[in-house]
């Protein structure tokens, strides 16, 4: 089984990594593929390169956090960075290209502001994914 896990550095995505690793260990042989997405930017003038570099750095940091979490669970994941106009579209495209059997995604991410709704990225991935999607929640106080 090939399991794709989008990571953004949030507690939700790290919990998704944990769940994906547990699934991979209970269903050998399985692979875990982490993907971090950053948005491509257009016409930001002189600040464009700085902003793009910062977004790429955040994606790399999220991947490193995800890799560390997976390694704690005894899994050595593959890691991908994608860039495009839409985070959900890039996740769906990565799932297609990797021929993922399952996407494990956090119910919310860094950009989530509301407590009661599924995050927009997770919702769009569930809608358009080429495979099954497991949405992971984090216990809140």
C-alpha positions as CSV (number, residue, x, y, z in Angstrom):
1,X,0.0,0.0,0.0
2,X,1.3,3.5,-0.9
3,X,0.2,6.2,1.6
4,X,0.5,9.9,0.8
5,X,0.6,12.3,3.7
6,X,0.4,16.1,3.1
7,X,2.4,18.0,5.7
8,X,2.4,21.6,6.6
9,X,4.0,21.5,10.1
10,X,0.7,21.7,12.0
11,X,-0.2,19.4,14.8
12,X,-2.9,18.0,12.5
13,X,-0.4,17.0,9.8
14,X,2.0,15.5,12.3
15,X,-0.8,13.4,13.7
16,X,-1.6,12.3,10.1
17,X,2.0,11.2,9.8
18,X,1.7,9.1,12.9
19,X,-1.5,7.5,11.7
20,X,0.0,6.8,8.3
21,X,3.0,5.1,9.9
22,X,0.8,2.9,12.1
23,X,-1.2,1.9,9.0
24,X,2.0,1.2,7.0
25,X,3.5,-1.0,9.8
26,X,0.2,-3.0,10.2
27,X,0.0,-3.5,6.4
28,X,3.4,-4.5,5.1
29,X,4.8,-3.9,2.6
30,X,3.7,-0.3,2.6
31,X,5.3,3.0,1.7
32,X,4.8,6.4,3.3
33,X,5.2,9.4,1.0
34,X,5.2,12.9,2.6
35,X,4.4,15.9,0.4
36,X,4.7,19.5,1.3
37,X,3.2,22.1,-1.0
38,X,4.0,25.8,-1.3
39,X,2.2,28.3,-3.5
40,X,3.9,29.7,-6.6
41,X,3.7,33.5,-6.7
42,X,3.4,35.9,-9.6
43,X,4.1,39.7,-9.9
44,X,5.2,40.4,-6.4
45,X,7.9,42.7,-7.6
46,X,11.2,42.9,-5.7
47,X,9.7,41.0,-2.7
48,X,8.6,38.1,-4.8
49,X,11.8,36.1,-4.5
50,X,12.0,36.7,-0.7
51,X,8.4,35.5,-0.2
52,X,8.8,32.5,-2.5
53,X,12.1,31.5,-0.7
54,X,10.3,31.8,2.6
55,X,7.4,29.6,1.5
56,X,9.8,27.0,0.1
57,X,11.7,27.1,3.4
58,X,8.5,26.5,5.4
59,X,7.7,23.6,3.1
60,X,11.1,22.1,3.6
61,X,10.8,22.6,7.4
62,X,7.4,20.8,7.4
63,X,8.9,17.9,5.5
64,X,11.7,17.7,8.0
65,X,9.3,17.6,10.9
66,X,7.2,14.9,9.1
67,X,10.3,12.8,8.4
68,X,11.4,13.1,12.0
69,X,7.9,12.0,13.2
70,X,7.9,9.0,10.8
71,X,11.4,8.0,11.9
72,X,10.2,8.0,15.5
73,X,7.6,5.5,14.4
74,X,10.2,3.3,12.7
75,X,9.3,4.4,9.1
76,X,11.7,5.9,6.5
77,X,9.4,8.0,4.3
78,X,9.9,9.4,0.8
79,X,9.6,13.2,0.7
80,X,8.3,15.4,-2.1
81,X,7.9,19.2,-2.4
82,X,5.4,20.5,-4.9
83,X,4.5,24.0,-6.0
84,X,1.5,25.4,-7.8
85,X,-1.5,27.7,-7.6
86,X,-3.6,25.5,-5.3
87,X,-2.5,23.3,-2.4
88,X,-5.4,20.8,-2.7
89,X,-4.8,20.5,-6.5
90,X,-1.1,19.7,-5.9
91,X,-1.9,17.1,-3.3
92,X,-4.4,15.4,-5.6
93,X,-1.9,15.5,-8.5
94,X,0.8,14.0,-6.2
95,X,-1.6,11.2,-5.3
96,X,-2.1,10.5,-9.0
97,X,1.6,10.7,-9.9
98,X,2.6,8.5,-7.0
99,X,-0.3,6.1,-7.6
100,X,-1.3,6.4,-3.9
101,X,-3.7,3.9,-2.5
102,X,-4.6,6.2,0.4
103,X,-4.2,9.8,1.4
104,X,-3.9,10.5,5.2
105,X,-4.6,14.2,5.9
106,X,-5.1,16.3,8.9
107,X,-8.6,17.7,9.3
108,X,-7.2,21.2,9.5
109,X,-3.8,22.8,8.9
110,X,-1.9,25.9,9.7
111,X,-4.4,28.2,7.9
112,X,-7.4,26.9,9.7
113,X,-9.3,29.5,11.7
114,X,-12.5,27.7,12.7
115,X,-13.1,25.0,15.2
116,X,-16.2,23.3,13.8
117,X,-15.6,22.8,10.1
118,X,-13.4,20.6,8.0
119,X,-10.5,22.6,6.6
120,X,-10.9,23.7,3.0
121,X,-7.8,21.9,1.9
122,X,-8.9,18.6,3.5
123,X,-12.4,19.1,2.1
124,X,-11.2,19.6,-1.5
125,X,-8.8,16.7,-1.2
126,X,-11.6,14.4,0.0
127,X,-13.8,15.6,-2.9
128,X,-11.2,15.2,-5.8
129,X,-8.7,12.5,-4.6
130,X,-8.2,9.6,-7.0
131,X,-8.1,7.2,-3.9
132,X,-9.6,6.8,-0.5
133,X,-8.8,9.6,2.1
134,X,-8.5,9.2,5.8
135,X,-9.1,12.4,7.7
136,X,-7.2,12.6,11.0
137,X,-8.5,14.7,13.9
138,X,-6.5,16.0,16.9
139,X,-8.0,15.8,20.3
140,X,-8.6,19.4,21.5
141,X,-8.9,20.6,25.0
